Amino acid sequence: MKLLLPLLLISITAIAQLPEYVCSPCNNACDNVIYHKPGTCTECHMPLVLKTALQQFKNLTAAEFCERINMNPSVVLLDVRSAGEFNGSDWGNTYGHFKNAININIDELEKRLGELEKYKDREILVYCSHSVRSPRAAMILNKHGFKKVSNLAGGVSTLHPKSDACLSKNFVVH
């Protein structure tokens, strides 16, 4: 029995030290499942990433996002939706976009990082429609050395541009 307790403590310590992997952000319940080896999420089949990679960017509420735009005139706004969603030509509600935003589809982001290189030391605010793609974009930016990255939690679908003075002057509604 005396030997069993130290072995149990060593086993628990070893498990606690295993790296933790999570689903690439997809805004589903599987984002909260912890894995202890790399691979693919069993629910959504997105690649697993180290949990620490997701802790490098902030999720901002709409009010905080708007405050950052007002406080920092040199902030870079990055919309990671499709061009059709960005400009309102897609079928359905595309919600609009922030004025002066750069539009790079999440599927092209890693190939087009060179376009953002000049903004590496500036604050970058990332958004999409429902905050499914933008957390993944924030993670990609962090992975490539962009340190001042924040994400709009909930995406532009949660905004109320007609009732919020900040948004009414910074947001284009389609």
CYANA upper distance limits for C-alpha pairs under 8 A (distance plus 0.5 A):
  1 MET  CA      5 LEU  CA      7.23
  2 LYS  CA      6 PRO  CA      7.93
  3 LEU  CA      7 LEU  CA      6.97
  4 LEU  CA      8 LEU  CA      6.59
  5 LEU  CA      9 LEU  CA      6.73
  6 PRO  CA     10 ILE  CA      6.64
  7 LEU  CA     11 SER  CA      6.65
  8 LEU  CA     12 ILE  CA      6.70
  9 LEU  CA     13 THR  CA      6.60
 10 ILE  CA     14 ALA  CA      6.62
 11 SER  CA     15 ILE  CA      6.78
 12 ILE  CA     16 ALA  CA      6.66
 13 THR  CA     17 GLN  CA      6.78
 14 ALA  CA     18 LEU  CA      7.11
 18 LEU  CA     36 HIS  CA      6.61
 19 PRO  CA     36 HIS  CA      6.24
 19 PRO  CA     37 LYS  CA      7.65
 19 PRO  CA     50 LEU  CA      7.67
 20 GLU  CA     34 ILE  CA      6.59
 20 GLU  CA     35 TYR  CA      6.26
 20 GLU  CA     36 HIS  CA      5.55
 20 GLU  CA     37 LYS  CA      7.75
 20 GLU  CA     50 LEU  CA      6.40
 20 GLU  CA     51 LYS  CA      6.13
 20 GLU  CA     52 THR  CA      8.47
 21 TYR  CA     34 ILE  CA      6.26
 21 TYR  CA     35 TYR  CA      5.39
 21 TYR  CA     36 HIS  CA      6.35
 21 TYR  CA     37 LYS  CA      6.97
 21 TYR  CA     38 PRO  CA      6.95
 21 TYR  CA     48 LEU  CA      6.28
 21 TYR  CA     49 VAL  CA      5.70
 21 TYR  CA     50 LEU  CA      4.88
 21 TYR  CA     51 LYS  CA      5.61
 22 VAL  CA     31 ASP  CA      6.73
 22 VAL  CA     32 ASN  CA      7.41
 22 VAL  CA     33 VAL  CA      6.63
 22 VAL  CA     34 ILE  CA      5.83
 22 VAL  CA     35 TYR  CA      6.63
 22 VAL  CA     41 CYS  CA      8.15
 22 VAL  CA     48 LEU  CA      5.71
 22 VAL  CA     49 VAL  CA      5.99
 22 VAL  CA     50 LEU  CA      6.79
 22 VAL  CA     51 LYS  CA      6.07
 23 CYS  CA     30 CYS  CA      7.05
 23 CYS  CA     31 ASP  CA      5.66
 23 CYS  CA     32 ASN  CA      8.22
 23 CYS  CA     33 VAL  CA      7.87
 23 CYS  CA     40 THR  CA      7.91
 23 CYS  CA     41 CYS  CA      6.03
 23 CYS  CA     46 MET  CA      6.64
 23 CYS  CA     47 PRO  CA      6.71
 23 CYS  CA     48 LEU  CA      5.03
 23 CYS  CA     49 VAL  CA      6.74
 24 SER  CA     31 ASP  CA      7.65
 24 SER  CA     46 MET  CA      6.37
 24 SER  CA     47 PRO  CA      6.34
 24 SER  CA     48 LEU  CA      6.10
 24 SER  CA     49 VAL  CA      6.43
 24 SER  CA    136 ARG  CA      6.87
 25 PRO  CA     31 ASP  CA      6.43
 25 PRO  CA    132 VAL  CA      7.11
 25 PRO  CA    133 ARG  CA      7.89
 25 PRO  CA    135 PRO  CA      6.41
 25 PRO  CA    136 ARG  CA      6.01
 26 CYS  CA     31 ASP  CA      7.14
 26 CYS  CA     44 CYS  CA      8.46
 26 CYS  CA     46 MET  CA      8.44
 26 CYS  CA    132 VAL  CA      5.39
 26 CYS  CA    133 ARG  CA      7.34
 26 CYS  CA    136 ARG  CA      8.23
 27 ASN  CA     31 ASP  CA      6.96
 27 ASN  CA    131 SER  CA      7.38
 27 ASN  CA    132 VAL  CA      5.62
 29 ALA  CA     33 VAL  CA      8.11
 30 CYS  CA     41 CYS  CA      8.00
 30 CYS  CA     43 GLU  CA      6.80
 30 CYS  CA     44 CYS  CA      7.88
 38 PRO  CA     48 LEU  CA      6.32
 38 PRO  CA     49 VAL  CA      7.54
 39 GLY  CA     47 PRO  CA      6.62
 39 GLY  CA     48 LEU  CA      5.98
 40 THR  CA     45 HIS  CA      5.80
 40 THR  CA     46 MET  CA      6.11
 40 THR  CA     47 PRO  CA      4.99
 40 THR  CA     48 LEU  CA      5.75
 41 CYS  CA     45 HIS  CA      5.08
 41 CYS  CA     46 MET  CA      5.92
 41 CYS  CA     47 PRO  CA      6.69
 41 CYS  CA     48 LEU  CA      6.54
 49 VAL  CA     53 ALA  CA      7.48
 50 LEU  CA     54 LEU  CA      8.05
 51 LYS  CA     55 GLN  CA      7.53
 52 THR  CA     56 GLN  CA      7.59
 53 ALA  CA    139 MET  CA      6.86
 53 ALA  CA    142 ASN  CA      8.17
 53 ALA  CA    143 LYS  CA      7.97
 54 LEU  CA    139 MET  CA      6.58
 56 GLN  CA    139 MET  CA      8.05
 56 GLN  CA    142 ASN  CA      7.32
 56 GLN  CA    147 LYS  CA      8.18
 57 PHE  CA    138 ALA  CA      7.11
 57 PHE  CA    139 MET  CA      7.77
 57 PHE  CA    142 ASN  CA      7.97
 57 PHE  CA    147 LYS  CA      8.34
 57 PHE  CA    148 LYS  CA      7.94
 57 PHE  CA    149 VAL  CA      5.95
 57 PHE  CA    150 SER  CA      5.80
 57 PHE  CA    151 ASN  CA      7.71
 58 LYS  CA    149 VAL  CA      7.48
 58 LYS  CA    150 SER  CA      5.17
 58 LYS  CA    151 ASN  CA      6.62
 59 ASN  CA    150 SER  CA      6.30
 59 ASN  CA    151 ASN  CA      5.26
 59 ASN  CA    152 LEU  CA      6.43
 59 ASN  CA    153 ALA  CA      5.90
 60 LEU  CA     64 GLU  CA      6.00
 60 LEU  CA     65 PHE  CA      6.18
 60 LEU  CA    150 SER  CA      7.19
 60 LEU  CA    151 ASN  CA      6.39
 60 LEU  CA    152 LEU  CA      5.60
 60 LEU  CA    153 ALA  CA      6.05
 61 THR  CA     65 PHE  CA      6.53
 61 THR  CA    152 LEU  CA      6.66
 61 THR  CA    153 ALA  CA      6.15
 61 THR  CA    154 GLY  CA      8.33
 62 ALA  CA     66 CYS  CA      6.61
 62 ALA  CA    152 LEU  CA      7.05
 62 ALA  CA    153 ALA  CA      7.83
 62 ALA  CA    158 THR  CA      8.06
 62 ALA  CA    159 LEU  CA      7.03
 63 ALA  CA     67 GLU  CA      6.61
 64 GLU  CA     68 ARG  CA      6.67
 65 PHE  CA     69 ILE  CA      6.96
 65 PHE  CA    125 LEU  CA      8.08
 65 PHE  CA    152 LEU  CA      6.94
 66 CYS  CA     70 ASN  CA      6.82
 66 CYS  CA    166 CYS  CA      6.76
 66 CYS  CA    167 LEU  CA      7.41
 67 GLU  CA     71 MET  CA      6.51
 68 ARG  CA     72 ASN  CA      6.39
 68 ARG  CA     75 VAL  CA      8.19
 69 ILE  CA     73 PRO  CA      6.84
 69 ILE  CA     75 VAL  CA      6.87
 70 ASN  CA    166 CYS  CA      8.19
 74 SER  CA    122 ARG  CA      7.93
 74 SER  CA    123 GLU  CA      8.22
 75 VAL  CA    122 ARG  CA      7.07
 75 VAL  CA    123 GLU  CA      5.69
 75 VAL  CA    124 ILE  CA      6.44
 75 VAL  CA    125 LEU  CA      7.68
 76 VAL  CA    101 ALA  CA      7.57
 76 VAL  CA    102 ILE  CA      8.24
 76 VAL  CA    119 TYR  CA      7.91
 76 VAL  CA    122 ARG  CA      7.57
 76 VAL  CA    123 GLU  CA      6.65
 76 VAL  CA    124 ILE  CA      5.14
 76 VAL  CA    125 LEU  CA      6.61
 77 LEU  CA     98 PHE  CA      7.85
 77 LEU  CA    100 ASN  CA      7.62
 77 LEU  CA    101 ALA  CA      5.13
 77 LEU  CA    102 ILE  CA      6.64
 77 LEU  CA    124 ILE  CA      6.41
 77 LEU  CA    125 LEU  CA      5.45
 77 LEU  CA    126 VAL  CA      6.56
 77 LEU  CA    127 TYR  CA      8.34
 78 LEU  CA    101 ALA  CA      6.04
 78 LEU  CA    102 ILE  CA      5.43
 78 LEU  CA    103 ASN  CA      6.51
 78 LEU  CA    104 ILE  CA      7.70
 78 LEU  CA    124 ILE  CA      7.42
 78 LEU  CA    125 LEU  CA      6.55
 78 LEU  CA    126 VAL  CA      5.22
 78 LEU  CA    127 TYR  CA      6.86
 79 ASP  CA     86 PHE  CA      7.87
 79 ASP  CA     97 HIS  CA      8.13
 79 ASP  CA    101 ALA  CA      6.82
 79 ASP  CA    102 ILE  CA      6.49
 79 ASP  CA    103 ASN  CA      5.27
 79 ASP  CA    104 ILE  CA      6.84
 79 ASP  CA    105 ASN  CA      7.97
 79 ASP  CA    126 VAL  CA      6.50
 79 ASP  CA    127 TYR  CA      5.66
 79 ASP  CA    128 CYS  CA      6.24
 79 ASP  CA    134 SER  CA      8.44
 80 VAL  CA    103 ASN  CA      6.43
 80 VAL  CA    104 ILE  CA      5.59
 80 VAL  CA    105 ASN  CA      4.97
 80 VAL  CA    106 ILE  CA      5.42
 80 VAL  CA    109 LEU  CA      8.37
 80 VAL  CA    126 VAL  CA      7.75
 80 VAL  CA    127 TYR  CA      6.88
 80 VAL  CA    128 CYS  CA      6.06
 80 VAL  CA    133 ARG  CA      7.43
 80 VAL  CA    134 SER  CA      6.85
 80 VAL  CA    137 ALA  CA      7.78
 81 ARG  CA     85 GLU  CA      6.53
 81 ARG  CA     86 PHE  CA      6.75
 81 ARG  CA    103 ASN  CA      7.57
 81 ARG  CA    104 ILE  CA      7.46
 81 ARG  CA    105 ASN  CA      5.48
 81 ARG  CA    106 ILE  CA      7.04
 81 ARG  CA    128 CYS  CA      5.96
 81 ARG  CA    129 SER  CA      7.68
 81 ARG  CA    133 ARG  CA      8.19
 82 SER  CA     86 PHE  CA      6.70
 82 SER  CA    103 ASN  CA      8.26
 82 SER  CA    104 ILE  CA      7.89
 82 SER  CA    105 ASN  CA      5.53
 82 SER  CA    106 ILE  CA      8.38
 83 ALA  CA     87 ASN  CA      6.60
 83 ALA  CA    103 ASN  CA      7.38
 83 ALA  CA    104 ILE  CA      8.23
 83 ALA  CA    105 ASN  CA      7.58
 84 GLY  CA     88 GLY  CA      6.15
 84 GLY  CA     89 SER  CA      5.26
 84 GLY  CA     90 ASP  CA      5.15
 85 GLU  CA     89 SER  CA      7.03
 85 GLU  CA     90 ASP  CA      5.98
 85 GLU  CA     94 THR  CA      5.40
 85 GLU  CA     95 TYR  CA      8.36
 85 GLU  CA     96 GLY  CA      8.26
 86 PHE  CA     94 THR  CA      7.42
 86 PHE  CA     96 GLY  CA      7.03
 86 PHE  CA     97 HIS  CA      6.56
 86 PHE  CA    103 ASN  CA      7.47
 87 ASN  CA     94 THR  CA      8.50
 87 ASN  CA     96 GLY  CA      7.71
 87 ASN  CA     97 HIS  CA      8.15
 87 ASN  CA    174 HIS  CA      8.16
 88 GLY  CA     93 ASN  CA      8.35
 88 GLY  CA     94 THR  CA      6.02
 88 GLY  CA     95 TYR  CA      8.15
 88 GLY  CA     96 GLY  CA      7.12
 88 GLY  CA    174 HIS  CA      6.15
 90 ASP  CA     94 THR  CA      7.36
 94 THR  CA    129 SER  CA      8.07
 94 THR  CA    174 HIS  CA      7.69
 95 TYR  CA    129 SER  CA      7.93
 95 TYR  CA    156 VAL  CA      7.01
 95 TYR  CA    157 SER  CA      6.76
 95 TYR  CA    173 VAL  CA      6.79
 95 TYR  CA    174 HIS  CA      6.90
 96 GLY  CA    156 VAL  CA      8.21
 96 GLY  CA    171 PHE  CA      7.56
 96 GLY  CA    172 VAL  CA      5.82
 96 GLY  CA    173 VAL  CA      4.75
 96 GLY  CA    174 HIS  CA      5.50
 97 HIS  CA    101 ALA  CA      7.79
 97 HIS  CA    156 VAL  CA      8.15
 97 HIS  CA    171 PHE  CA      6.21
 97 HIS  CA    172 VAL  CA      5.82
 97 HIS  CA    173 VAL  CA      7.22
 98 PHE  CA    170 ASN  CA      6.26
 98 PHE  CA    171 PHE  CA      4.81
 98 PHE  CA    172 VAL  CA      6.47
 99 LYS  CA    170 ASN  CA      6.00
 99 LYS  CA    171 PHE  CA      6.01
 99 LYS  CA    172 VAL  CA      6.79
104 ILE  CA    108 GLU  CA      7.09
104 ILE  CA    109 LEU  CA      6.58
104 ILE  CA    112 ARG  CA      8.22
105 ASN  CA    109 LEU  CA      6.70
106 ILE  CA    133 ARG  CA      7.06
106 ILE  CA    134 SER  CA      8.17
106 ILE  CA    137 ALA  CA      6.83
108 GLU  CA    112 ARG  CA      6.64
109 LEU  CA    113 LEU  CA      6.47
109 LEU  CA    137 ALA  CA      7.86
110 GLU  CA    140 ILE  CA      7.82
112 ARG  CA    116 LEU  CA      8.09
113 LEU  CA    117 GLU  CA      6.86
116 LEU  CA    120 LYS  CA      7.32
119 TYR  CA    123 GLU  CA      8.31
119 TYR  CA    124 ILE  CA      8.32
120 LYS  CA    145 GLY  CA      7.70
120 LYS  CA    146 PHE  CA      5.62
120 LYS  CA    147 LYS  CA      7.96
121 ASP  CA    146 PHE  CA      7.41
121 ASP  CA    147 LYS  CA      7.77
121 ASP  CA    148 LYS  CA      7.66
122 ARG  CA    148 LYS  CA      7.02
123 GLU  CA    148 LYS  CA      5.24
123 GLU  CA    149 VAL  CA      6.52
123 GLU  CA    150 SER  CA      8.43
124 ILE  CA    148 LYS  CA      6.59
124 ILE  CA    149 VAL  CA      5.34
124 ILE  CA    150 SER  CA      6.90
125 LEU  CA    149 VAL  CA      6.44
125 LEU  CA    150 SER  CA      5.47
125 LEU  CA    151 ASN  CA      6.30
125 LEU  CA    152 LEU  CA      7.73
126 VAL  CA    134 SER  CA      6.31
126 VAL  CA    135 PRO  CA      8.36
126 VAL  CA    137 ALA  CA      7.80
126 VAL  CA    138 ALA  CA      7.12
126 VAL  CA    149 VAL  CA      7.79
126 VAL  CA    150 SER  CA      6.66
126 VAL  CA    151 ASN  CA      5.35
126 VAL  CA    152 LEU  CA      6.85
127 TYR  CA    131 SER  CA      7.13
127 TYR  CA    133 ARG  CA      8.38
127 TYR  CA    134 SER  CA      5.59
127 TYR  CA    151 ASN  CA      6.42
127 TYR  CA    152 LEU  CA      5.74
127 TYR  CA    153 ALA  CA      8.49
127 TYR  CA    155 GLY  CA      6.19
127 TYR  CA    156 VAL  CA      7.58
128 CYS  CA    132 VAL  CA      7.77
128 CYS  CA    133 ARG  CA      6.77
128 CYS  CA    134 SER  CA      6.01
128 CYS  CA    152 LEU  CA      8.33
128 CYS  CA    155 GLY  CA      5.68
128 CYS  CA    156 VAL  CA      6.83
129 SER  CA    154 GLY  CA      8.01
129 SER  CA    155 GLY  CA      5.14
129 SER  CA    156 VAL  CA      5.48
129 SER  CA    157 SER  CA      5.93
130 HIS  CA    153 ALA  CA      8.28
130 HIS  CA    154 GLY  CA      5.37
130 HIS  CA    155 GLY  CA      4.67
130 HIS  CA    156 VAL  CA      7.03
130 HIS  CA    157 SER  CA      6.36
130 HIS  CA    158 THR  CA      8.14
131 SER  CA    135 PRO  CA      6.97
131 SER  CA    151 ASN  CA      8.31
131 SER  CA    152 LEU  CA      7.25
131 SER  CA    153 ALA  CA      6.19
131 SER  CA    154 GLY  CA      5.27
131 SER  CA    155 GLY  CA      5.04
132 VAL  CA    136 ARG  CA      8.04
132 VAL  CA    155 GLY  CA      8.50
133 ARG  CA    137 ALA  CA      6.88
134 SER  CA    138 ALA  CA      6.61
134 SER  CA    151 ASN  CA      6.86
134 SER  CA    152 LEU  CA      8.13
134 SER  CA    155 GLY  CA      8.46
135 PRO  CA    139 MET  CA      6.70
135 PRO  CA    151 ASN  CA      6.67
136 ARG  CA    140 ILE  CA      6.74
137 ALA  CA    141 LEU  CA      6.69
138 ALA  CA    142 ASN  CA      6.70
138 ALA  CA    149 VAL  CA      6.68
138 ALA  CA    150 SER  CA      7.32
138 ALA  CA    151 ASN  CA      7.14
139 MET  CA    143 LYS  CA      6.63
140 ILE  CA    144 HIS  CA      6.90
141 LEU  CA    145 GLY  CA      7.02
141 LEU  CA    146 PHE  CA      5.71
141 LEU  CA    147 LYS  CA      8.32
141 LEU  CA    149 VAL  CA      7.98
142 ASN  CA    146 PHE  CA      5.30
142 ASN  CA    147 LYS  CA      6.26
142 ASN  CA    149 VAL  CA      7.71
152 LEU  CA    156 VAL  CA      8.18
154 GLY  CA    158 THR  CA      6.41
155 GLY  CA    159 LEU  CA      8.17
160 HIS  CA    164 ASP  CA      6.71
160 HIS  CA    167 LEU  CA      8.07
161 PRO  CA    165 ALA  CA      7.94
161 PRO  CA    166 CYS  CA      8.41
161 PRO  CA    167 LEU  CA      5.30
161 PRO  CA    168 SER  CA      5.57
161 PRO  CA    171 PHE  CA      7.25
161 PRO  CA    173 VAL  CA      8.20
162 LYS  CA    167 LEU  CA      7.91
162 LYS  CA    168 SER  CA      6.28
163 SER  CA    168 SER  CA      8.02
164 ASP  CA    168 SER  CA      6.62
165 ALA  CA    169 LYS  CA      7.15
166 CYS  CA    170 ASN  CA      6.83
167 LEU  CA    171 PHE  CA      5.71
168 SER  CA    172 VAL  CA      8.32
